[in-house]
Amino acid sequence: MSPWLGDGLVAHYAGDEVMPADALAESQTLLSTGSFVEQLSGTMLQSIWTDLTPADNTITLDLAAR
């Protein structure tokens, strides 16, 4: 799991991450097991790779003092 998690963290911090097919397949495999630890790992992997709106790299923040 470490390659997908490591790459996921790098993509997460860079912003606008897109989960690669092999990481998605691995997370689905983990989620389908009967093991709580493996299911938790699958959930964590999908969470790291899930990018919510707004887009990270196209947002403008106005930090001017008012």
mmCIF file of the N, C-alpha and C atoms, coordinates in Angstrom:
data_MODEL
# 
_entry.id   MODEL 
# 
loop_
_atom_site.group_PDB 
_atom_site.id 
_atom_site.type_symbol 
_atom_site.label_atom_id 
_atom_site.label_alt_id 
_atom_site.label_comp_id 
_atom_site.label_asym_id 
_atom_site.label_entity_id 
_atom_site.label_seq_id 
_atom_site.pdbx_PDB_ins_code 
_atom_site.Cartn_x 
_atom_site.Cartn_y 
_atom_site.Cartn_z 
_atom_site.occupancy 
_atom_site.B_iso_or_equiv 
_atom_site.pdbx_formal_charge 
_atom_site.auth_seq_id 
_atom_site.auth_comp_id 
_atom_site.auth_asym_id 
_atom_site.auth_atom_id 
_atom_site.pdbx_PDB_model_num 
ATOM 1   N N  . MET A 1 1  ? 0.814   -1.192 0.000   1.00 0.00 ? 1  MET A N  1 
ATOM 2   C CA . MET A 1 1  ? 0.000   0.000  0.000   1.00 0.00 ? 1  MET A CA 1 
ATOM 3   C C  . MET A 1 1  ? 0.858   1.258  0.000   1.00 0.00 ? 1  MET A C  1 
ATOM 4   N N  . SER A 1 2  ? 2.078   1.159  0.457   1.00 0.00 ? 2  SER A N  1 
ATOM 5   C CA . SER A 1 2  ? 2.902   2.355  0.618   1.00 0.00 ? 2  SER A CA 1 
ATOM 6   C C  . SER A 1 2  ? 3.150   3.140  -0.678  1.00 0.00 ? 2  SER A C  1 
ATOM 7   N N  . PRO A 1 3  ? 3.326   2.485  -1.837  1.00 0.00 ? 3  PRO A N  1 
ATOM 8   C CA . PRO A 1 3  ? 3.512   3.306  -3.043  1.00 0.00 ? 3  PRO A CA 1 
ATOM 9   C C  . PRO A 1 3  ? 2.295   4.184  -3.344  1.00 0.00 ? 3  PRO A C  1 
ATOM 10  N N  . TRP A 1 4  ? 1.085   3.623  -3.196  1.00 0.00 ? 4  TRP A N  1 
ATOM 11  C CA . TRP A 1 4  ? -0.127  4.387  -3.488  1.00 0.00 ? 4  TRP A CA 1 
ATOM 12  C C  . TRP A 1 4  ? -0.354  5.464  -2.442  1.00 0.00 ? 4  TRP A C  1 
ATOM 13  N N  . LEU A 1 5  ? -0.042  5.159  -1.197  1.00 0.00 ? 5  LEU A N  1 
ATOM 14  C CA . LEU A 1 5  ? -0.224  6.139  -0.133  1.00 0.00 ? 5  LEU A CA 1 
ATOM 15  C C  . LEU A 1 5  ? 0.793   7.271  -0.268  1.00 0.00 ? 5  LEU A C  1 
ATOM 16  N N  . GLY A 1 6  ? 2.052   6.932  -0.525  1.00 0.00 ? 6  GLY A N  1 
ATOM 17  C CA . GLY A 1 6  ? 3.086   7.958  -0.702  1.00 0.00 ? 6  GLY A CA 1 
ATOM 18  C C  . GLY A 1 6  ? 2.790   8.864  -1.877  1.00 0.00 ? 6  GLY A C  1 
ATOM 19  N N  . ASP A 1 7  ? 2.443   8.260  -3.017  1.00 0.00 ? 7  ASP A N  1 
ATOM 20  C CA . ASP A 1 7  ? 2.103   9.062  -4.197  1.00 0.00 ? 7  ASP A CA 1 
ATOM 21  C C  . ASP A 1 7  ? 0.833   9.879  -3.937  1.00 0.00 ? 7  ASP A C  1 
ATOM 22  N N  . GLY A 1 8  ? -0.108  9.297  -3.195  1.00 0.00 ? 8  GLY A N  1 
ATOM 23  C CA . GLY A 1 8  ? -1.344  9.998  -2.876  1.00 0.00 ? 8  GLY A CA 1 
ATOM 24  C C  . GLY A 1 8  ? -1.108  11.224 -2.018  1.00 0.00 ? 8  GLY A C  1 
ATOM 25  N N  . LEU A 1 9  ? -0.225  11.106 -1.046  1.00 0.00 ? 9  LEU A N  1 
ATOM 26  C CA . LEU A 1 9  ? 0.079   12.256 -0.192  1.00 0.00 ? 9  LEU A CA 1 
ATOM 27  C C  . LEU A 1 9  ? 0.756   13.373 -0.984  1.00 0.00 ? 9  LEU A C  1 
ATOM 28  N N  . VAL A 1 10 ? 1.682   13.007 -1.868  1.00 0.00 ? 10 VAL A N  1 
ATOM 29  C CA . VAL A 1 10 ? 2.341   14.013 -2.707  1.00 0.00 ? 10 VAL A CA 1 
ATOM 30  C C  . VAL A 1 10 ? 1.300   14.712 -3.588  1.00 0.00 ? 10 VAL A C  1 
ATOM 31  N N  . ALA A 1 11 ? 0.417   13.924 -4.217  1.00 0.00 ? 11 ALA A N  1 
ATOM 32  C CA . ALA A 1 11 ? -0.622  14.501 -5.078  1.00 0.00 ? 11 ALA A CA 1 
ATOM 33  C C  . ALA A 1 11 ? -1.604  15.344 -4.267  1.00 0.00 ? 11 ALA A C  1 
ATOM 34  N N  . HIS A 1 12 ? -1.943  14.877 -3.074  1.00 0.00 ? 12 HIS A N  1 
ATOM 35  C CA . HIS A 1 12 ? -2.879  15.603 -2.209  1.00 0.00 ? 12 HIS A CA 1 
ATOM 36  C C  . HIS A 1 12 ? -2.335  16.983 -1.855  1.00 0.00 ? 12 HIS A C  1 
ATOM 37  N N  . TYR A 1 13 ? -1.085  17.046 -1.474  1.00 0.00 ? 13 TYR A N  1 
ATOM 38  C CA . TYR A 1 13 ? -0.495  18.335 -1.103  1.00 0.00 ? 13 TYR A CA 1 
ATOM 39  C C  . TYR A 1 13 ? -0.232  19.228 -2.313  1.00 0.00 ? 13 TYR A C  1 
ATOM 40  N N  . ALA A 1 14 ? -0.048  18.630 -3.498  1.00 0.00 ? 14 ALA A N  1 
ATOM 41  C CA . ALA A 1 14 ? 0.128   19.419 -4.720  1.00 0.00 ? 14 ALA A CA 1 
ATOM 42  C C  . ALA A 1 14 ? -1.208  19.984 -5.185  1.00 0.00 ? 14 ALA A C  1 
ATOM 43  N N  . GLY A 1 15 ? -2.296  19.295 -4.859  1.00 0.00 ? 15 GLY A N  1 
ATOM 44  C CA . GLY A 1 15 ? -3.636  19.754 -5.224  1.00 0.00 ? 15 GLY A CA 1 
ATOM 45  C C  . GLY A 1 15 ? -4.125  19.158 -6.527  1.00 0.00 ? 15 GLY A C  1 
ATOM 46  N N  . ASP A 1 16 ? -5.449  19.141 -6.675  1.00 0.00 ? 16 ASP A N  1 
ATOM 47  C CA . ASP A 1 16 ? -6.118  18.627 -7.872  1.00 0.00 ? 16 ASP A CA 1 
ATOM 48  C C  . ASP A 1 16 ? -5.689  17.200 -8.219  1.00 0.00 ? 16 ASP A C  1 
ATOM 49  N N  . GLU A 1 17 ? -5.648  16.339 -7.188  1.00 0.00 ? 17 GLU A N  1 
ATOM 50  C CA . GLU A 1 17 ? -5.230  14.957 -7.375  1.00 0.00 ? 17 GLU A CA 1 
ATOM 51  C C  . GLU A 1 17 ? -6.280  14.146 -8.139  1.00 0.00 ? 17 GLU A C  1 
ATOM 52  N N  . VAL A 1 18 ? -5.792  13.191 -8.918  1.00 0.00 ? 18 VAL A N  1 
ATOM 53  C CA . VAL A 1 18 ? -6.627  12.256 -9.668  1.00 0.00 ? 18 VAL A CA 1 
ATOM 54  C C  . VAL A 1 18 ? -6.114  10.860 -9.348  1.00 0.00 ? 18 VAL A C  1 
ATOM 55  N N  . MET A 1 19 ? -6.978  10.021 -8.801  1.00 0.00 ? 19 MET A N  1 
ATOM 56  C CA . MET A 1 19 ? -6.584  8.683  -8.376  1.00 0.00 ? 19 MET A CA 1 
ATOM 57  C C  . MET A 1 19 ? -6.282  7.805  -9.589  1.00 0.00 ? 19 MET A C  1 
ATOM 58  N N  . PRO A 1 20 ? -5.070  7.238  -9.666  1.00 0.00 ? 20 PRO A N  1 
ATOM 59  C CA . PRO A 1 20 ? -4.748  6.351  -10.780 1.00 0.00 ? 20 PRO A CA 1 
ATOM 60  C C  . PRO A 1 20 ? -5.512  5.027  -10.660 1.00 0.00 ? 20 PRO A C  1 
ATOM 61  N N  . ALA A 1 21 ? -5.687  4.356  -11.780 1.00 0.00 ? 21 ALA A N  1 
ATOM 62  C CA . ALA A 1 21 ? -6.478  3.129  -11.828 1.00 0.00 ? 21 ALA A CA 1 
ATOM 63  C C  . ALA A 1 21 ? -5.934  2.047  -10.894 1.00 0.00 ? 21 ALA A C  1 
ATOM 64  N N  . ASP A 1 22 ? -4.603  1.922  -10.795 1.00 0.00 ? 22 ASP A N  1 
ATOM 65  C CA . ASP A 1 22 ? -4.052  0.869  -9.933  1.00 0.00 ? 22 ASP A CA 1 
ATOM 66  C C  . ASP A 1 22 ? -4.303  1.152  -8.452  1.00 0.00 ? 22 ASP A C  1 
ATOM 67  N N  . ALA A 1 23 ? -4.290  2.411  -8.056  1.00 0.00 ? 23 ALA A N  1 
ATOM 68  C CA . ALA A 1 23 ? -4.596  2.761  -6.663  1.00 0.00 ? 23 ALA A CA 1 
ATOM 69  C C  . ALA A 1 23 ? -6.076  2.542  -6.373  1.00 0.00 ? 23 ALA A C  1 
ATOM 70  N N  . LEU A 1 24 ? -6.934  2.842  -7.341  1.00 0.00 ? 24 LEU A N  1 
ATOM 71  C CA . LEU A 1 24 ? -8.365  2.595  -7.179  1.00 0.00 ? 24 LEU A CA 1 
ATOM 72  C C  . LEU A 1 24 ? -8.628  1.101  -7.033  1.00 0.00 ? 24 LEU A C  1 
ATOM 73  N N  . ALA A 1 25 ? -7.995  0.293  -7.871  1.00 0.00 ? 25 ALA A N  1 
ATOM 74  C CA . ALA A 1 25 ? -8.162  -1.160 -7.790  1.00 0.00 ? 25 ALA A CA 1 
ATOM 75  C C  . ALA A 1 25 ? -7.684  -1.690 -6.439  1.00 0.00 ? 25 ALA A C  1 
ATOM 76  N N  . GLU A 1 26 ? -6.558  -1.194 -5.960  1.00 0.00 ? 26 GLU A N  1 
ATOM 77  C CA . GLU A 1 26 ? -6.029  -1.626 -4.665  1.00 0.00 ? 26 GLU A CA 1 
ATOM 78  C C  . GLU A 1 26 ? -6.975  -1.232 -3.536  1.00 0.00 ? 26 GLU A C  1 
ATOM 79  N N  . SER A 1 27 ? -7.504  -0.012 -3.574  1.00 0.00 ? 27 SER A N  1 
ATOM 80  C CA . SER A 1 27 ? -8.414  0.419  -2.515  1.00 0.00 ? 27 SER A CA 1 
ATOM 81  C C  . SER A 1 27 ? -9.694  -0.414 -2.527  1.00 0.00 ? 27 SER A C  1 
ATOM 82  N N  . GLN A 1 28 ? -10.203 -0.743 -3.706  1.00 0.00 ? 28 GLN A N  1 
ATOM 83  C CA . GLN A 1 28 ? -11.410 -1.564 -3.791  1.00 0.00 ? 28 GLN A CA 1 
ATOM 84  C C  . GLN A 1 28 ? -11.161 -2.981 -3.301  1.00 0.00 ? 28 GLN A C  1 
ATOM 85  N N  . THR A 1 29 ? -9.980  -3.508 -3.572  1.00 0.00 ? 29 THR A N  1 
ATOM 86  C CA . THR A 1 29 ? -9.611  -4.827 -3.055  1.00 0.00 ? 29 THR A CA 1 
ATOM 87  C C  . THR A 1 29 ? -9.573  -4.808 -1.538  1.00 0.00 ? 29 THR A C  1 
ATOM 88  N N  . LEU A 1 30 ? -8.955  -3.789 -0.976  1.00 0.00 ? 30 LEU A N  1 
ATOM 89  C CA . LEU A 1 30 ? -8.879  -3.672 0.483   1.00 0.00 ? 30 LEU A CA 1 
ATOM 90  C C  . LEU A 1 30 ? -10.265 -3.512 1.105   1.00 0.00 ? 30 LEU A C  1 
ATOM 91  N N  . LEU A 1 31 ? -11.126 -2.725 0.466   1.00 0.00 ? 31 LEU A N  1 
ATOM 92  C CA . LEU A 1 31 ? -12.467 -2.507 0.993   1.00 0.00 ? 31 LEU A CA 1 
ATOM 93  C C  . LEU A 1 31 ? -13.329 -3.762 0.953   1.00 0.00 ? 31 LEU A C  1 
ATOM 94  N N  . SER A 1 32 ? -13.021 -4.681 0.056   1.00 0.00 ? 32 SER A N  1 
ATOM 95  C CA . SER A 1 32 ? -13.844 -5.879 -0.105  1.00 0.00 ? 32 SER A CA 1 
ATOM 96  C C  . SER A 1 32 ? -13.446 -7.021 0.832   1.00 0.00 ? 32 SER A C  1 
ATOM 97  N N  . THR A 1 33 ? -12.406 -6.842 1.609   1.00 0.00 ? 33 THR A N  1 
ATOM 98  C CA . THR A 1 33 ? -11.979 -7.894 2.531   1.00 0.00 ? 33 THR A CA 1 
ATOM 99  C C  . THR A 1 33 ? -12.839 -7.887 3.790   1.00 0.00 ? 33 THR A C  1 
ATOM 100 N N  . GLY A 1 34 ? -12.687 -8.913 4.599   1.00 0.00 ? 34 GLY A N  1 
ATOM 101 C CA . GLY A 1 34 ? -13.408 -8.980 5.867   1.00 0.00 ? 34 GLY A CA 1 
ATOM 102 C C  . GLY A 1 34 ? -12.612 -8.398 7.016   1.00 0.00 ? 34 GLY A C  1 
ATOM 103 N N  . SER A 1 35 ? -11.409 -7.938 6.721   1.00 0.00 ? 35 SER A N  1 
ATOM 104 C CA . SER A 1 35 ? -10.518 -7.423 7.760   1.00 0.00 ? 35 SER A CA 1 
ATOM 105 C C  . SER A 1 35 ? -10.768 -5.935 8.004   1.00 0.00 ? 35 SER A C  1 
ATOM 106 N N  . PHE A 1 36 ? -11.008 -5.576 9.263   1.00 0.00 ? 36 PHE A N  1 
ATOM 107 C CA . PHE A 1 36 ? -11.237 -4.179 9.616   1.00 0.00 ? 36 PHE A CA 1 
ATOM 108 C C  . PHE A 1 36 ? -10.036 -3.318 9.241   1.00 0.00 ? 36 PHE A C  1 
ATOM 109 N N  . VAL A 1 37 ? -8.837  -3.800 9.521   1.00 0.00 ? 37 VAL A N  1 
ATOM 110 C CA . VAL A 1 37 ? -7.625  -3.024 9.243   1.00 0.00 ? 37 VAL A CA 1 
ATOM 111 C C  . VAL A 1 37 ? -7.465  -2.793 7.741   1.00 0.00 ? 37 VAL A C  1 
ATOM 112 N N  . GLU A 1 38 ? -7.728  -3.811 6.935   1.00 0.00 ? 38 GLU A N  1 
ATOM 113 C CA . GLU A 1 38 ? -7.603  -3.651 5.487   1.00 0.00 ? 38 GLU A CA 1 
ATOM 114 C C  . GLU A 1 38 ? -8.689  -2.731 4.939   1.00 0.00 ? 38 GLU A C  1 
ATOM 115 N N  . GLN A 1 39 ? -9.905  -2.823 5.474   1.00 0.00 ? 39 GLN A N  1 
ATOM 116 C CA . GLN A 1 39 ? -10.976 -1.925 5.044   1.00 0.00 ? 39 GLN A CA 1 
ATOM 117 C C  . GLN A 1 39 ? -10.649 -0.481 5.423   1.00 0.00 ? 39 GLN A C  1 
ATOM 118 N N  . LEU A 1 40 ? -10.098 -0.292 6.601   1.00 0.00 ? 40 LEU A N  1 
ATOM 119 C CA . LEU A 1 40 ? -9.683  1.043  7.027   1.00 0.00 ? 40 LEU A CA 1 
ATOM 120 C C  . LEU A 1 40 ? -8.584  1.585  6.106   1.00 0.00 ? 40 LEU A C  1 
ATOM 121 N N  . SER A 1 41 ? -7.670  0.716  5.710   1.00 0.00 ? 41 SER A N  1 
ATOM 122 C CA . SER A 1 41 ? -6.601  1.116  4.787   1.00 0.00 ? 41 SER A CA 1 
ATOM 123 C C  . SER A 1 41 ? -7.176  1.514  3.428   1.00 0.00 ? 41 SER A C  1 
ATOM 124 N N  . GLY A 1 42 ? -8.158  0.777  2.931   1.00 0.00 ? 42 GLY A N  1 
ATOM 125 C CA . GLY A 1 42 ? -8.807  1.118  1.668   1.00 0.00 ? 42 GLY A CA 1 
ATOM 126 C C  . GLY A 1 42 ? -9.528  2.447  1.747   1.00 0.00 ? 42 GLY A C  1 
ATOM 127 N N  . THR A 1 43 ? -10.194 2.693  2.870   1.00 0.00 ? 43 THR A N  1 
ATOM 128 C CA . THR A 1 43 ? -10.883 3.965  3.085   1.00 0.00 ? 43 THR A CA 1 
ATOM 129 C C  . THR A 1 43 ? -9.883  5.114  3.125   1.00 0.00 ? 43 THR A C  1 
ATOM 130 N N  . MET A 1 44 ? -8.770  4.895  3.816   1.00 0.00 ? 44 MET A N  1 
ATOM 131 C CA . MET A 1 44 ? -7.738  5.934  3.920   1.00 0.00 ? 44 MET A CA 1 
ATOM 132 C C  . MET A 1 44 ? -7.153  6.239  2.539   1.00 0.00 ? 44 MET A C  1 
ATOM 133 N N  . LEU A 1 45 ? -6.899  5.205  1.770   1.00 0.00 ? 45 LEU A N  1 
ATOM 134 C CA . LEU A 1 45 ? -6.332  5.385  0.439   1.00 0.00 ? 45 LEU A CA 1 
ATOM 135 C C  . LEU A 1 45 ? -7.286  6.187  -0.448  1.00 0.00 ? 45 LEU A C  1 
ATOM 136 N N  . GLN A 1 46 ? -8.574  5.860  -0.435  1.00 0.00 ? 46 GLN A N  1 
ATOM 137 C CA . GLN A 1 46 ? -9.534  6.611  -1.240  1.00 0.00 ? 46 GLN A CA 1 
ATOM 138 C C  . GLN A 1 46 ? -9.671  8.045  -0.745  1.00 0.00 ? 46 GLN A C  1 
ATOM 139 N N  . SER A 1 47 ? -9.601  8.239  0.555   1.00 0.00 ? 47 SER A N  1 
ATOM 140 C CA . SER A 1 47 ? -9.729  9.580  1.120   1.00 0.00 ? 47 SER A CA 1 
ATOM 141 C C  . SER A 1 47 ? -8.576  10.480 0.685   1.00 0.00 ? 47 SER A C  1 
ATOM 142 N N  . ILE A 1 48 ? -7.370  9.960  0.727   1.00 0.00 ? 48 ILE A N  1 
ATOM 143 C CA . ILE A 1 48 ? -6.192  10.749 0.325   1.00 0.00 ? 48 ILE A CA 1 
ATOM 144 C C  . ILE A 1 48 ? -6.293  11.162 -1.143  1.00 0.00 ? 48 ILE A C  1 
ATOM 145 N N  . TRP A 1 49 ? -6.816  10.262 -1.985  1.00 0.00 ? 49 TRP A N  1 
ATOM 146 C CA . TRP A 1 49 ? -6.877  10.519 -3.419  1.00 0.00 ? 49 TRP A CA 1 
ATOM 147 C C  . TRP A 1 49 ? -8.135  11.258 -3.860  1.00 0.00 ? 49 TRP A C  1 
ATOM 148 N N  . THR A 1 50 ? -9.078  11.553 -2.948  1.00 0.00 ? 50 THR A N  1 
ATOM 149 C CA . THR A 1 50 ? -10.324 12.212 -3.330  1.00 0.00 ? 50 THR A CA 1 
ATOM 150 C C  . THR A 1 50 ? -10.178 13.723 -3.218  1.00 0.00 ? 50 THR A C  1 
ATOM 151 N N  . ASP A 1 51 ? -10.376 14.399 -4.331  1.00 0.00 ? 51 ASP A N  1 
ATOM 152 C CA . ASP A 1 51 ? -10.245 15.853 -4.381  1.00 0.00 ? 51 ASP A CA 1 
ATOM 153 C C  . ASP A 1 51 ? -11.629 16.481 -4.409  1.00 0.00 ? 51 ASP A C  1 
ATOM 154 N N  . LEU A 1 52 ? -11.948 17.237 -3.395  1.00 0.00 ? 52 LEU A N  1 
ATOM 155 C CA . LEU A 1 52 ? -13.239 17.907 -3.315  1.00 0.00 ? 52 LEU A CA 1 
ATOM 156 C C  . LEU A 1 52 ? -13.151 19.301 -3.924  1.00 0.00 ? 52 LEU A C  1 
ATOM 157 N N  . THR A 1 53 ? -14.295 19.851 -4.278  1.00 0.00 ? 53 THR A N  1 
ATOM 158 C CA . THR A 1 53 ? -14.334 21.210 -4.811  1.00 0.00 ? 53 THR A CA 1 
ATOM 159 C C  . THR A 1 53 ? -14.114 22.206 -3.683  1.00 0.00 ? 53 THR A C  1 
ATOM 160 N N  . PRO A 1 54 ? -13.630 23.381 -3.950  1.00 0.00 ? 54 PRO A N  1 
ATOM 161 C CA . PRO A 1 54 ? -13.243 23.926 -5.245  1.00 0.00 ? 54 PRO A CA 1 
ATOM 162 C C  . PRO A 1 54 ? -11.894 23.366 -5.690  1.00 0.00 ? 54 PRO A C  1 
ATOM 163 N N  . ALA A 1 55 ? -11.608 23.536 -6.956  1.00 0.00 ? 55 ALA A N  1 
ATOM 164 C CA . ALA A 1 55 ? -10.317 23.098 -7.488  1.00 0.00 ? 55 ALA A CA 1 
ATOM 165 C C  . ALA A 1 55 ? -9.195  23.785 -6.717  1.00 0.00 ? 55 ALA A C  1 
ATOM 166 N N  . ASP A 1 56 ? -8.178  23.020 -6.384  1.00 0.00 ? 56 ASP A N  1 
ATOM 167 C CA . ASP A 1 56 ? -7.102  23.546 -5.545  1.00 0.00 ? 56 ASP A CA 1 
ATOM 168 C C  . ASP A 1 56 ? -6.188  24.542 -6.261  1.00 0.00 ? 56 ASP A C  1 
ATOM 169 N N  . ASN A 1 57 ? -5.902  24.266 -7.494  1.00 0.00 ? 57 ASN A N  1 
ATOM 170 C CA . ASN A 1 57 ? -4.891  25.057 -8.192  1.00 0.00 ? 57 ASN A CA 1 
ATOM 171 C C  . ASN A 1 57 ? -5.473  26.176 -9.039  1.00 0.00 ? 57 ASN A C  1 
ATOM 172 N N  . THR A 1 58 ? -6.775  26.446 -8.910  1.00 0.00 ? 58 THR A N  1 
ATOM 173 C CA . THR A 1 58 ? -7.380  27.506 -9.713  1.00 0.00 ? 58 THR A CA 1 
ATOM 174 C C  . THR A 1 58 ? -8.178  28.469 -8.840  1.00 0.00 ? 58 THR A C  1 
ATOM 175 N N  . ILE A 1 59 ? -7.929  28.479 -7.560  1.00 0.00 ? 59 ILE A N  1 
ATOM 176 C CA . ILE A 1 59 ? -8.664  29.349 -6.652  1.00 0.00 ? 59 ILE A CA 1 
ATOM 177 C C  . ILE A 1 59 ? -7.836  30.588 -6.349  1.00 0.00 ? 59 ILE A C  1 
ATOM 178 N N  . THR A 1 60 ? -8.496  31.714 -6.195  1.00 0.00 ? 60 THR A N  1 
ATOM 179 C CA . THR A 1 60 ? -7.819  32.954 -5.841  1.00 0.00 ? 60 THR A CA 1 
ATOM 180 C C  . THR A 1 60 ? -8.299  33.388 -4.464  1.00 0.00 ? 60 THR A C  1 
ATOM 181 N N  . LEU A 1 61 ? -7.369  33.621 -3.577  1.00 0.00 ? 61 LEU A N  1 
ATOM 182 C CA . LEU A 1 61 ? -7.694  34.082 -2.230  1.00 0.00 ? 61 LEU A CA 1 
ATOM 183 C C  . LEU A 1 61 ? -7.267  35.536 -2.094  1.00 0.00 ? 61 LEU A C  1 
ATOM 184 N N  . ASP A 1 62 ? -8.177  36.374 -1.677  1.00 0.00 ? 62 ASP A N  1 
ATOM 185 C CA . ASP A 1 62 ? -7.877  37.784 -1.483  1.00 0.00 ? 62 ASP A CA 1 
ATOM 186 C C  . ASP A 1 62 ? -7.404  37.961 -0.023  1.00 0.00 ? 62 ASP A C  1 
ATOM 187 N N  . LEU A 1 63 ? -6.120  38.167 0.156   1.00 0.00 ? 63 LEU A N  1 
ATOM 188 C CA . LEU A 1 63 ? -5.538  38.273 1.482   1.00 0.00 ? 63 LEU A CA 1 
ATOM 189 C C  . LEU A 1 63 ? -5.201  39.725 1.859   1.00 0.00 ? 63 LEU A C  1 
ATOM 190 N N  . ALA A 1 64 ? -5.737  40.657 1.094   1.00 0.00 ? 64 ALA A N  1 
ATOM 191 C CA . ALA A 1 64 ? -5.477  42.071 1.373   1.00 0.00 ? 64 ALA A CA 1 
ATOM 192 C C  . ALA A 1 64 ? -6.146  42.488 2.681   1.00 0.00 ? 64 ALA A C  1 
ATOM 193 N N  . ALA A 1 65 ? -5.448  43.287 3.439   1.00 0.00 ? 65 ALA A N  1 
ATOM 194 C CA . ALA A 1 65 ? -6.003  43.803 4.697   1.00 0.00 ? 65 ALA A CA 1 
ATOM 195 C C  . ALA A 1 65 ? -7.116  44.784 4.386   1.00 0.00 ? 65 ALA A C  1 
ATOM 196 N N  . ARG A 1 66 ? -8.168  44.723 5.144   1.00 0.00 ? 66 ARG A N  1 
ATOM 197 C CA . ARG A 1 66 ? -9.296  45.629 4.915   1.00 0.00 ? 66 ARG A CA 1 
ATOM 198 C C  . ARG A 1 66 ? -9.502  46.498 6.099   1.00 0.00 ? 66 ARG A C  1 
# 
